[in-house]
Amino acid sequence: MPDIALPELLRRLFDAAVESAQARHCLPPHLPPPPRGRTVVIGAGKASATMAQTLEQHWDGALSGVVITRYGYGASCRNIEILQAGHPLPDVAGLQATERLLQAVQGLSDQDLVIALISGGGSSLLVRPLPGLTLAHEQALTSALLQCGAPIAEINCVRRHLSAAKGGRLATACLPAQVLTLAISDVPGDRACDIASGPTVADPTSSADALRILRHYRLEVPEQVLHTLQQASAESVKPDDPRLARTAFQLVATPEHALHAAARCAREHGIKAMILSDQIQGEAREVARVLAAIALQVAAYGEPQPPPLLLLSGGETTVTVRGQGQGGRNSEFALALALALDSHPAIHALAADTDGIDGNAEIAGAIVTPDSLERAARLGLNARDALNSNDAHGFFSALGDSVVTGPTFTNVNDFRALLVQSRAQ
């Protein structure tokens, strides 16, 4: 094992994953040549401002535009206007910023190029409810969806069918210009329609699918939302729509890329790494039990590979909030993992969101050590009670084991690393 404290090593691996998804590294190779006409840059997401900044630094020619990012995730640009708004709940600033963005793509010609910089968080930042709906409707719907335990694909299916800016509608607003979307993926499977709810790409789902999702989770949403989903106007832009003929989509960074960056960092420290999957979904506490079982198998039997071994995974788990805590899927995963590992002396772990925000808290996640439960008990903390209350943030904050990054200016979803030491150590 390396001559470094294991919690510090885990943090280095996480930092390597986040760094690999920074716009300055991943965006320049994908920039197109300038068009004959104007270049207009638009975008939404936690990485959109740094993507815009990088584009400006590498662009040969004139450009203008508007991008929207989360509060605190701005970057300095000369010609592209950077607007900040609320996330995860949409707000008035997002509503106003979206109107400004749509104004920027009015009056374009077929000689012009729109470059759309899209990343995670864009679903909340692009705010333009369909006629008959209001910001309050969108806020209530978002809050209900985020607490019910639905996977992100289902959440974004509903969002696409209630927004005049998502589900391909933003691309149609740019007509007749050519539209190139450069995206940083934060969703399992990297489906274009799920990244920021697919504002510039076709949507294969339907408003009937959105209604089924709301009914499946028995969500109490405003009646006007249900009424709107039953109207033809709720249908998003479909794959065969000719209005998308001059659009193109390119991924520039993905969760898989980030996991490979962490694996390379581990190998530089002399540790084998195994990437389990970048698409793991499900309740955070259930996923924790499964990954704990794999780590315990490595520790006990050296299967599927002998220790020391780093187990890496990504994706997007969910939390069904039933207690009084803040939720936060990565911290909840870490707490459930600590309980499942039961203070095993050979296993350390880190779980954090690469955007630096776990749920609604300005905390990315948490670190688990073999003595986490023991130290908590000395402080009078009961790990099981904290999990039942969805208060993992409070639990790890008290231990001093929260992962706090501040704005990371990117988002490639969850990052989980379980490090199993050699049995001889």
C-alpha positions in Angstrom: 0.0 0.0 0.0 1.2 3.6 -0.6 2.9 5.7 2.0 0.0 8.0 2.4 -3.0 8.1 4.7 -5.8 6.2 3.1 -8.5 8.9 3.5 -6.1 11.3 1.8 -5.5 8.8 -1.0 -9.3 8.4 -1.6 -9.6 12.2 -1.8 -6.8 12.3 -4.4 -8.7 9.8 -6.5 -11.9 11.8 -6.3 -10.0 15.0 -7.2 -8.5 13.2 -10.2 -12.0 12.2 -11.4 -13.3 15.8 -11.1 -10.2 17.3 -12.7 -10.6 15.0 -15.8 -14.1 16.5 -16.4 -13.0 20.1 -16.3 -13.9 22.0 -19.5 -10.3 23.2 -20.1 -9.3 19.5 -20.6 -12.3 18.0 -22.4 -13.9 20.7 -24.5 -11.2 22.1 -26.9 -10.8 18.9 -29.0 -14.5 19.0 -29.9 -14.8 22.7 -31.1 -16.0 23.1 -34.7 -14.6 25.5 -37.3 -16.3 28.9 -37.4 -19.4 29.2 -39.6 -19.9 31.6 -42.5 -22.3 33.6 -40.4 -22.6 34.4 -36.7 -21.6 32.1 -33.8 -24.0 32.2 -30.8 -23.2 30.3 -27.7 -26.0 29.2 -25.3 -25.9 26.8 -22.4 -27.2 25.6 -19.1 -25.7 23.6 -16.3 -23.1 23.6 -13.5 -20.3 23.4 -16.0 -21.7 25.8 -18.6 -19.9 28.9 -17.4 -16.4 27.3 -17.5 -17.3 25.6 -20.8 -18.1 29.1 -22.2 -14.9 30.5 -20.8 -12.9 27.7 -22.4 -14.7 28.1 -25.7 -13.9 31.8 -25.8 -10.2 31.1 -25.1 -10.0 28.7 -28.0 -12.3 30.3 -30.5 -10.9 32.1 -33.6 -13.6 34.6 -34.5 -16.4 36.7 -33.2 -19.1 35.2 -30.9 -21.8 36.2 -28.5 -24.3 34.4 -26.3 -25.9 33.6 -23.0 -25.4 30.6 -20.6 -27.0 29.9 -17.3 -25.3 28.2 -14.3 -25.9 27.6 -10.7 -25.2 30.3 -8.1 -21.5 30.3 -7.3 -20.5 28.4 -10.5 -19.9 31.5 -12.6 -16.8 32.2 -14.7 -15.4 35.3 -16.4 -16.2 35.7 -20.1 -15.6 38.7 -22.4 -18.4 38.2 -24.9 -20.7 35.5 -23.5 -23.1 36.6 -20.8 -23.0 34.4 -17.7 -26.2 34.3 -15.7 -26.7 32.5 -12.4 -29.9 30.9 -11.0 -31.3 28.4 -8.5 -30.6 24.7 -8.3 -32.0 22.2 -7.5 -35.2 24.2 -7.2 -35.8 26.6 -10.1 -36.3 30.3 -9.2 -37.2 33.6 -10.7 -33.6 34.2 -11.7 -33.7 31.1 -13.8 -37.0 32.1 -15.4 -35.6 35.5 -16.4 -32.3 34.0 -17.5 -34.1 31.5 -19.8 -36.0 34.4 -21.4 -32.7 36.2 -22.0 -31.1 33.0 -23.5 -34.1 32.6 -25.9 -33.8 36.2 -27.0 -30.2 35.5 -27.9 -31.2 33.0 -30.6 -33.8 35.0 -32.3 -33.4 36.2 -35.9 -30.7 33.8 -36.9 -30.0 32.6 -40.4 -29.1 29.3 -42.0 -25.5 30.5 -42.2 -25.3 30.9 -38.4 -24.1 28.4 -35.8 -25.5 27.9 -32.3 -23.1 26.1 -29.9 -25.1 24.7 -26.9 -23.0 23.9 -23.8 -25.1 21.5 -21.8 -24.3 19.8 -18.5 -25.9 18.5 -15.3 -28.1 20.9 -13.5 -29.6 22.4 -16.6 -33.0 20.9 -15.9 -33.4 23.3 -13.0 -31.7 26.2 -14.6 -33.7 26.3 -17.9 -37.0 27.6 -16.6 -39.9 28.2 -19.1 -43.1 26.5 -18.1 -45.6 25.6 -20.8 -48.6 27.9 -21.2 -51.0 27.5 -18.3 -48.2 26.6 -15.9 -46.2 28.9 -13.6 -42.9 28.9 -11.8 -44.7 27.8 -8.6 -46.0 24.7 -10.5 -42.5 23.8 -11.6 -41.1 24.3 -8.1 -43.7 22.1 -6.5 -43.2 19.4 -9.1 -39.4 19.5 -8.8 -39.6 19.2 -5.0 -42.0 16.2 -5.2 -39.9 14.4 -7.8 -36.6 14.9 -5.9 -38.0 13.4 -2.7 -39.9 10.4 -4.0 -36.9 8.2 -4.9 -37.5 8.2 -8.7 -34.4 7.7 -10.9 -33.2 10.7 -12.9 -34.5 9.3 -16.2 -38.0 9.4 -14.9 -37.6 12.8 -13.2 -36.4 14.3 -16.5 -39.1 12.6 -18.5 -41.7 14.5 -16.5 -39.7 17.8 -16.7 -39.3 17.5 -20.5 -43.1 17.4 -21.0 -43.8 20.5 -18.9 -41.2 22.9 -20.2 -41.0 25.1 -23.3 -37.2 24.9 -23.2 -36.5 21.2 -22.7 -37.2 18.1 -24.7 -35.7 19.5 -27.9 -37.7 22.7 -27.8 -34.6 24.9 -27.3 -33.2 23.5 -30.6 -36.3 24.5 -32.5 -36.1 28.0 -31.1 -32.7 28.3 -32.9 -34.1 27.6 -36.4 -32.9 28.0 -39.1 -29.4 28.0 -37.7 -27.2 24.9 -37.3 -27.1 23.7 -33.7 -24.1 21.8 -32.2 -24.5 20.5 -28.6 -21.4 19.8 -26.6 -22.4 18.0 -23.4 -20.8 16.8 -20.2 -22.9 13.8 -19.0 -24.1 13.5 -15.5 -26.6 10.7 -16.1 -26.4 6.8 -16.1 -26.1 5.6 -19.6 -25.2 9.1 -21.0 -28.6 9.4 -22.8 -28.7 12.8 -24.5 -32.3 13.3 -23.7 -31.6 13.0 -20.0 -28.7 15.4 -19.7 -30.3 18.6 -18.5 -33.6 17.1 -19.8 -32.4 17.2 -23.4 -33.1 20.8 -24.5 -31.6 20.4 -27.9 -32.1 16.8 -28.7 -35.0 14.5 -29.6 -37.1 12.9 -26.9 -38.3 9.3 -27.4 -40.6 9.4 -24.4 -44.2 10.7 -24.3 -46.5 12.8 -22.1 -48.3 9.6 -21.4 -45.1 8.2 -19.9 -44.8 11.3 -17.7 -48.3 10.8 -16.4 -47.6 7.2 -15.6 -44.5 8.2 -13.6 -46.5 10.7 -11.5 -49.2 8.1 -10.9 -46.7 5.4 -10.0 -45.1 7.4 -7.3 -48.5 8.8 -6.1 -47.2 12.3 -6.2 -49.4 15.1 -5.1 -48.8 17.7 -7.8 -50.9 20.7 -8.8 -54.0 19.8 -10.8 -52.9 22.1 -13.6 -49.8 19.9 -14.1 -51.9 16.8 -14.7 -54.2 18.8 -17.0 -51.3 20.1 -19.1 -49.8 16.6 -19.5 -53.1 15.5 -21.1 -52.8 18.2 -23.8 -51.1 17.9 -27.2 -49.0 20.9 -26.3 -47.1 18.8 -23.7 -45.5 16.5 -26.4 -41.8 17.1 -26.8 -39.8 17.0 -30.0 -39.6 13.5 -31.4 -36.7 11.7 -33.1 -38.2 12.0 -36.6 -39.0 15.7 -36.3 -37.5 17.5 -39.4 -36.8 20.6 -37.3 -33.8 18.7 -35.8 -32.2 18.0 -39.2 -29.5 20.5 -38.7 -28.6 19.5 -35.1 -25.6 17.5 -33.9 -24.7 16.2 -30.4 -21.3 15.4 -28.9 -20.3 14.1 -25.5 -17.1 15.7 -24.2 -16.9 14.2 -20.8 -18.7 11.3 -19.1 -18.8 9.4 -15.8 -16.8 6.6 -17.3 -14.0 9.0 -18.3 -13.8 10.2 -14.7 -13.7 6.7 -13.3 -10.8 5.8 -15.6 -9.0 8.9 -14.4 -9.3 7.8 -10.8 -8.1 4.3 -11.8 -5.0 5.7 -13.4 -4.3 7.7 -10.3 -4.7 4.6 -8.2 -2.2 2.7 -10.4 0.3 5.5 -10.0 0.1 4.7 -6.2 0.6 1.0 -6.8 -3.0 -0.1 -6.4 -5.0 -2.2 -8.8 -8.4 -0.7 -9.7 -11.6 -2.4 -10.9 -14.4 -0.3 -12.4 -17.6 -2.0 -11.5 -20.0 0.2 -13.4 -20.7 3.9 -14.2 -24.5 3.2 -14.3 -25.4 2.0 -10.8 -28.9 3.2 -9.7 -31.3 2.4 -6.9 -31.8 3.4 -3.3 -28.5 4.6 -1.9 -28.8 2.4 1.2 -29.5 -0.7 -0.9 -26.6 0.0 -3.3 -24.4 0.4 -0.2 -25.3 -3.1 1.0 -24.4 -4.6 -2.4 -21.1 -2.9 -2.7 -20.2 -3.7 0.9 -20.8 -7.4 0.1 -18.4 -7.2 -2.9 -15.7 -5.4 -0.8 -16.1 -8.0 2.0 -15.7 -10.8 -0.6 -12.5 -9.2 -1.7 -11.2 -9.0 1.9 -12.2 -12.5 2.9 -11.5 -14.5 -0.2 -9.6 -12.4 -2.7 -12.4 -12.5 -5.2 -12.9 -11.3 -7.9 -9.3 -10.1 -7.4 -7.0 -10.2 -4.4 -6.4 -7.1 -2.3 -5.1 -4.4 -2.2 -7.9 -3.5 -4.7 -9.8 -0.4 -5.4 -13.5 -0.8 -6.4 -14.8 2.2 -8.4 -18.3 2.9 -9.5 -20.6 5.7 -10.6 -24.1 6.3 -11.6 -26.9 8.1 -9.7 -28.5 6.5 -6.6 -31.7 7.9 -5.1 -33.0 8.7 -1.6 -36.6 8.4 -0.6 -36.7 11.0 2.2 -38.9 9.8 5.1 -37.1 11.4 8.0 -36.2 14.9 9.0 -32.7 15.0 7.5 -31.6 16.6 4.3 -31.1 13.3 2.4 -28.1 13.5 0.1 -27.5 10.2 -1.8 -23.8 10.0 -1.4 -23.7 10.7 2.3 -26.6 8.3 2.8 -24.7 5.6 0.8 -21.6 6.2 3.0 -23.6 5.8 6.2 -25.4 2.7 5.0 -22.0 1.3 3.9 -20.4 1.9 7.3 -23.2 0.0 8.9 -22.9 -2.9 6.4 -19.1 -3.1 6.7 -19.5 -3.2 10.5 -16.1 -1.6 11.2 -14.1 -4.0 9.0 -10.5 -3.1 9.6 -9.3 -3.4 6.0 -11.9 -1.3 4.1 -12.0 2.5 3.6 -14.4 4.3 1.3 -15.4 7.6 -0.2 -18.7 8.5 -1.8 -19.2 12.0 -3.3 -21.0 13.9 -6.0 -18.6 15.4 -8.6 -20.5 18.6 -8.6 -19.7 19.2 -5.0 -23.3 19.2 -3.9 -25.0 16.2 -2.3 -28.7 16.7 -2.3 -29.5 20.2 -1.1 -26.3 20.6 1.0 -23.0 22.3 0.1 -21.3 19.0 0.9 -20.1 16.6 -1.8 -20.3 13.4 0.3 -18.4 11.6 3.0 -15.4 9.3 3.9 -15.9 6.0 5.7 -13.0 4.5 7.9 -12.9 1.4 9.9 -13.4 3.4 13.1 -16.3 5.6 11.8 -18.9 3.8 14.0 -16.6 3.7 17.0 -15.9 7.4 16.9 -19.6 8.2 16.4 -20.5 6.2 19.4 -18.0 8.1 21.5 -19.8 11.3 20.4 -23.2 9.8 21.4 -24.3 9.4 17.7 -26.3 6.4 16.6 -25.6 5.5 13.0 -28.8 3.5 12.6 -31.0 6.4 13.9 -29.2 8.8 11.6 -29.8 6.6 8.6 -33.5 6.2 9.5 -33.8 10.0 9.7 -32.0 10.6 6.4 -29.5 12.6 8.4 -26.2 11.3 7.0 -24.9 14.9 6.5 -25.3 15.6 10.2 -23.6 12.3 11.1 -20.5 12.8 9.0 -20.3 16.5 9.8 -20.0 15.7 13.5 -17.2 13.2 12.7 -15.4 15.7 10.6 -15.5 13.2 7.7 -17.6 15.2 5.2 -16.1 15.8 1.8 -16.4 19.5 1.1 -15.1 20.9 -2.2 -16.9 24.1 -2.9 -17.9 24.6 -6.5 -16.2 22.1 -8.8 -17.5 23.7 -12.0 -18.4 20.3 -13.5 -20.7 17.3 -13.0 -20.2 13.7 -14.0 -22.4 12.3 -11.3 -21.7 10.1 -8.3 -18.2 8.8 -7.5 -17.7 5.9 -5.2 -14.4 4.3 -4.2 -14.0 1.3 -1.9 -10.4 0.5 -1.0 -9.7 -3.0 0.3 -6.3 -3.4 1.9 -4.2 -6.5 1.9 -5.2 -9.0 4.6 -1.6 -9.0 5.8 -1.9 -5.3 6.6 
